[in-house]
Amino acid sequence: MNLGKYDFSCSINTDGVSIFKSSKLSIWPILLSVNELSYSTRRRFTVLGGLWFGATKPTFDAFLGPLVSQCNNLSATGLEWKANKKTMNSKVFFPIVAADSVARCCLQGIKQFNGEYGCPWCIIKGENLTMEGNSRKWIYHPKLQREEPIHSLLVT
């Protein structure tokens, strides 16, 4: 990524957090941090970019739509600021979204790893196996998987 002299990049992180052990209520914060800052400074100045509260996972189009719109605007037109009476412009880029496997599936709009078509790299349905103790596993046979990820089929 070619950043200009005053440009910077940010990481986005989101994950669901249960409010109480016995409750179905959860919060999903969207956290933003500036990658060019030192680790300790980045931790101190993490920004809350959005917050979902409810008994269900967010509707991610509604939850992330305003943030994505703002991110696109900051990447295209930048952010104006003043230093020593001089107006500066910094473009802000968002190359990293950090999420665990459950949140990543929600963000990508695909099924979780433990469901039909749950592999994010192939287009195989998978096979449901019932294991000892009534647990179930989805198996994705390596010989049937595509060499190129599913992403290449979706992006033109």
ZALUMVO-994184 format. One record per residue (C-alpha): residue number from 1; residue in one letter; x, y, z. Coordinates in nm, 4 decimals. Layout:
BEGIN
num: NUM, residu: A, px: X, py: Y, pz: Z
...
REM end
This chain:
BEGIN
num: 1, residu: M, px: 0.0000, py: 0.0000, pz: 0.0000
num: 2, residu: N, px: 0.1472, py: 0.3352, pz: -0.1018
num: 3, residu: L, px: 0.0758, py: 0.5828, pz: 0.1733
num: 4, residu: G, px: 0.1407, py: 0.9517, pz: 0.1184
num: 5, residu: K, px: 0.3482, py: 1.1520, pz: 0.3643
num: 6, residu: Y, px: 0.0476, py: 1.2366, pz: 0.5827
num: 7, residu: D, px: -0.1688, py: 0.9314, pz: 0.5130
num: 8, residu: F, px: -0.2238, py: 0.6512, pz: 0.7617
num: 9, residu: S, px: -0.3935, py: 0.3144, pz: 0.7945
num: 10, residu: C, px: -0.6306, py: 0.1700, pz: 1.0518
num: 11, residu: S, px: -0.7260, py: -0.1762, pz: 1.1693
num: 12, residu: I, px: -1.0878, py: -0.2686, pz: 1.2325
num: 13, residu: N, px: -1.1863, py: -0.5276, pz: 1.4919
num: 14, residu: T, px: -1.5243, py: -0.6631, pz: 1.5956
num: 15, residu: D, px: -1.6459, py: -0.9556, pz: 1.8012
num: 16, residu: G, px: -1.9530, py: -1.0461, pz: 2.0029
num: 17, residu: V, px: -1.9268, py: -1.0325, pz: 2.3805
num: 18, residu: S, px: -2.1911, py: -1.1844, pz: 2.6118
num: 19, residu: I, px: -2.3175, py: -0.9414, pz: 2.8729
num: 20, residu: F, px: -2.3812, py: -1.2099, pz: 3.1352
num: 21, residu: K, px: -2.3177, py: -1.5842, pz: 3.1419
num: 22, residu: S, px: -2.6884, py: -1.6614, pz: 3.1782
num: 23, residu: S, px: -2.8099, py: -1.4058, pz: 2.9237
num: 24, residu: K, px: -2.8536, py: -1.4134, pz: 2.5467
num: 25, residu: L, px: -2.7797, py: -1.0413, pz: 2.5318
num: 26, residu: S, px: -2.4517, py: -0.9440, pz: 2.3716
num: 27, residu: I, px: -2.2658, py: -0.6408, pz: 2.2463
num: 28, residu: W, px: -2.0641, py: -0.6154, pz: 1.9259
num: 29, residu: P, px: -1.8234, py: -0.3199, pz: 1.9362
num: 30, residu: I, px: -1.6424, py: -0.1996, pz: 1.6232
num: 31, residu: L, px: -1.2954, py: -0.0896, pz: 1.7302
num: 32, residu: L, px: -1.0569, py: 0.1166, pz: 1.5161
num: 33, residu: S, px: -0.6860, py: 0.1641, pz: 1.5782
num: 34, residu: V, px: -0.4152, py: 0.3511, pz: 1.3866
num: 35, residu: N, px: -0.1491, py: 0.1074, pz: 1.2629
num: 36, residu: E, px: 0.1311, py: 0.3657, pz: 1.2434
num: 37, residu: L, px: 0.1198, py: 0.4321, pz: 1.6192
num: 38, residu: S, px: 0.3332, py: 0.2354, pz: 1.8633
num: 39, residu: Y, px: 0.1590, py: -0.0594, pz: 2.0289
num: 40, residu: S, px: 0.1147, py: 0.1154, pz: 2.3651
num: 41, residu: T, px: -0.0155, py: 0.4363, pz: 2.2043
num: 42, residu: R, px: -0.2436, py: 0.2408, pz: 1.9700
num: 43, residu: R, px: -0.3941, py: 0.0603, pz: 2.2708
num: 44, residu: R, px: -0.4542, py: 0.3879, pz: 2.4574
num: 45, residu: F, px: -0.6214, py: 0.5558, pz: 2.1599
num: 46, residu: T, px: -0.8453, py: 0.2825, pz: 2.0208
num: 47, residu: V, px: -1.1663, py: 0.4385, pz: 1.8896
num: 48, residu: L, px: -1.5168, py: 0.2960, pz: 1.9228
num: 49, residu: G, px: -1.6558, py: 0.3153, pz: 1.5677
num: 50, residu: G, px: -1.9907, py: 0.1503, pz: 1.6368
num: 51, residu: L, px: -2.1808, py: -0.0612, pz: 1.8874
num: 52, residu: W, px: -2.4563, py: -0.3211, pz: 1.8508
num: 53, residu: F, px: -2.6544, py: -0.4407, pz: 2.1514
num: 54, residu: G, px: -2.9186, py: -0.7106, pz: 2.1407
num: 55, residu: A, px: -3.0320, py: -1.0696, pz: 2.1820
num: 56, residu: T, px: -2.9194, py: -1.1604, pz: 1.8292
num: 57, residu: K, px: -2.6108, py: -1.1068, pz: 1.6187
num: 58, residu: P, px: -2.6157, py: -0.7807, pz: 1.4243
num: 59, residu: T, px: -2.7572, py: -0.7485, pz: 1.0771
num: 60, residu: F, px: -2.4136, py: -0.6776, pz: 0.9364
num: 61, residu: D, px: -2.5273, py: -0.4776, pz: 0.6325
num: 62, residu: A, px: -2.7070, py: -0.2350, pz: 0.8645
num: 63, residu: F, px: -2.4393, py: -0.2526, pz: 1.1351
num: 64, residu: L, px: -2.1404, py: -0.1912, pz: 0.9076
num: 65, residu: G, px: -2.3012, py: 0.0100, pz: 0.6266
num: 66, residu: P, px: -2.2411, py: 0.3568, pz: 0.7763
num: 67, residu: L, px: -1.8846, py: 0.2650, pz: 0.8782
num: 68, residu: V, px: -1.7996, py: 0.1294, pz: 0.5317
num: 69, residu: S, px: -1.9382, py: 0.4469, pz: 0.3757
num: 70, residu: Q, px: -1.7210, py: 0.6629, pz: 0.6021
num: 71, residu: C, px: -1.4134, py: 0.4442, pz: 0.5404
num: 72, residu: N, px: -1.4602, py: 0.4760, pz: 0.1635
num: 73, residu: N, px: -1.4930, py: 0.8535, pz: 0.1969
num: 74, residu: L, px: -1.1788, py: 0.8810, pz: 0.4132
num: 75, residu: S, px: -0.9831, py: 0.6685, pz: 0.1651
num: 76, residu: A, px: -1.0990, py: 0.8710, pz: -0.1362
num: 77, residu: T, px: -1.1138, py: 1.2321, pz: -0.0152
num: 78, residu: G, px: -0.9208, py: 1.2227, pz: 0.3099
num: 79, residu: L, px: -0.9420, py: 1.4141, pz: 0.6335
num: 80, residu: E, px: -0.8448, py: 1.7820, pz: 0.6593
num: 81, residu: W, px: -0.6516, py: 1.9095, pz: 0.9590
num: 82, residu: K, px: -0.4366, py: 2.2118, pz: 1.0456
num: 83, residu: A, px: -0.0759, py: 2.2289, pz: 1.1603
num: 84, residu: N, px: 0.1091, py: 2.5613, pz: 1.2022
num: 85, residu: K, px: -0.1734, py: 2.7456, pz: 1.0217
num: 86, residu: K, px: -0.1324, py: 2.5180, pz: 0.7206
num: 87, residu: T, px: -0.4206, py: 2.2972, pz: 0.6046
num: 88, residu: M, px: -0.3170, py: 1.9348, pz: 0.5549
num: 89, residu: N, px: -0.5025, py: 1.6382, pz: 0.4084
num: 90, residu: S, px: -0.4581, py: 1.2781, pz: 0.5196
num: 91, residu: K, px: -0.6162, py: 0.9849, pz: 0.3464
num: 92, residu: V, px: -0.7088, py: 0.6995, pz: 0.5775
num: 93, residu: F, px: -0.6969, py: 0.3389, pz: 0.4583
num: 94, residu: F, px: -0.8440, py: 0.0292, pz: 0.6233
num: 95, residu: P, px: -0.6479, py: -0.2755, pz: 0.5012
num: 96, residu: I, px: -0.7042, py: -0.4988, pz: 0.8047
num: 97, residu: V, px: -1.0188, py: -0.6421, pz: 0.9619
num: 98, residu: A, px: -0.9363, py: -0.8671, pz: 1.2566
num: 99, residu: A, px: -1.2034, py: -1.1133, pz: 1.3690
num: 100, residu: D, px: -1.2320, py: -1.4637, pz: 1.5079
num: 101, residu: S, px: -1.3813, py: -1.7414, pz: 1.2935
num: 102, residu: V, px: -1.7400, py: -1.6795, pz: 1.4089
num: 103, residu: A, px: -1.7285, py: -1.3026, pz: 1.3532
num: 104, residu: R, px: -1.5407, py: -1.3449, pz: 1.0229
num: 105, residu: C, px: -1.8220, py: -1.5614, pz: 0.8829
num: 106, residu: C, px: -2.0767, py: -1.2987, pz: 0.9856
num: 107, residu: L, px: -1.8699, py: -1.0225, pz: 0.8248
num: 108, residu: Q, px: -1.8295, py: -1.2196, pz: 0.5019
num: 109, residu: G, px: -2.1950, py: -1.3215, pz: 0.4928
num: 110, residu: I, px: -2.1155, py: -1.6937, pz: 0.4804
num: 111, residu: K, px: -2.2089, py: -1.9866, pz: 0.7014
num: 112, residu: Q, px: -1.9899, py: -2.0780, pz: 0.9944
num: 113, residu: F, px: -1.7162, py: -2.3364, pz: 0.9572
num: 114, residu: N, px: -1.9438, py: -2.5997, pz: 1.1108
num: 115, residu: G, px: -2.2226, py: -2.5885, pz: 0.8508
num: 116, residu: E, px: -2.2993, py: -2.6754, pz: 0.4903
num: 117, residu: Y, px: -2.0754, py: -2.4781, pz: 0.2543
num: 118, residu: G, px: -1.8936, py: -2.3486, pz: 0.5614
num: 119, residu: C, px: -1.5470, py: -2.3549, pz: 0.4037
num: 120, residu: P, px: -1.4504, py: -2.0000, pz: 0.2984
num: 121, residu: W, px: -1.1999, py: -2.1308, pz: 0.0414
num: 122, residu: C, px: -1.4019, py: -2.3754, pz: -0.1648
num: 123, residu: I, px: -1.7513, py: -2.4386, pz: -0.2981
num: 124, residu: I, px: -1.7926, py: -2.7866, pz: -0.1546
num: 125, residu: K, px: -2.1054, py: -2.8656, pz: 0.0451
num: 126, residu: G, px: -1.9139, py: -3.0909, pz: 0.2810
num: 127, residu: E, px: -2.0231, py: -3.4098, pz: 0.4466
num: 128, residu: N, px: -2.1963, py: -3.4269, pz: 0.7835
num: 129, residu: L, px: -2.0591, py: -3.7023, pz: 1.0066
num: 130, residu: T, px: -2.2129, py: -3.8016, pz: 1.3390
num: 131, residu: M, px: -1.9361, py: -3.8797, pz: 1.5837
num: 132, residu: E, px: -1.9237, py: -4.0576, pz: 1.9160
num: 133, residu: G, px: -2.1367, py: -3.8847, pz: 2.1795
num: 134, residu: N, px: -2.3763, py: -3.7426, pz: 1.9188
num: 135, residu: S, px: -2.1377, py: -3.4666, pz: 1.8146
num: 136, residu: R, px: -2.1345, py: -3.3690, pz: 1.4480
num: 137, residu: K, px: -1.8523, py: -3.2650, pz: 1.2191
num: 138, residu: W, px: -1.8483, py: -3.1210, pz: 0.8709
num: 139, residu: I, px: -1.5795, py: -3.2737, pz: 0.6552
num: 140, residu: Y, px: -1.4456, py: -3.1004, pz: 0.3437
num: 141, residu: H, px: -1.2471, py: -3.3487, pz: 0.1378
num: 142, residu: P, px: -0.9108, py: -3.1994, pz: 0.0322
num: 143, residu: K, px: -0.9172, py: -3.3750, pz: -0.3072
num: 144, residu: L, px: -1.2406, py: -3.1950, pz: -0.3984
num: 145, residu: Q, px: -1.1277, py: -2.8482, pz: -0.2926
num: 146, residu: R, px: -1.0415, py: -2.5857, pz: -0.5506
num: 147, residu: E, px: -0.6883, py: -2.4565, pz: -0.5776
num: 148, residu: E, px: -0.8099, py: -2.0994, pz: -0.6151
num: 149, residu: P, px: -1.0180, py: -1.9595, pz: -0.3291
num: 150, residu: I, px: -1.3875, py: -1.8861, pz: -0.3670
num: 151, residu: H, px: -1.3034, py: -1.5155, pz: -0.3408
num: 152, residu: S, px: -1.1678, py: -1.5203, pz: -0.6963
num: 153, residu: L, px: -1.5060, py: -1.6427, pz: -0.8220
num: 154, residu: L, px: -1.6912, py: -1.3598, pz: -0.6494
num: 155, residu: V, px: -1.4657, py: -1.0664, pz: -0.7359
num: 156, residu: T, px: -1.4547, py: -0.9510, pz: -1.0971
REM end
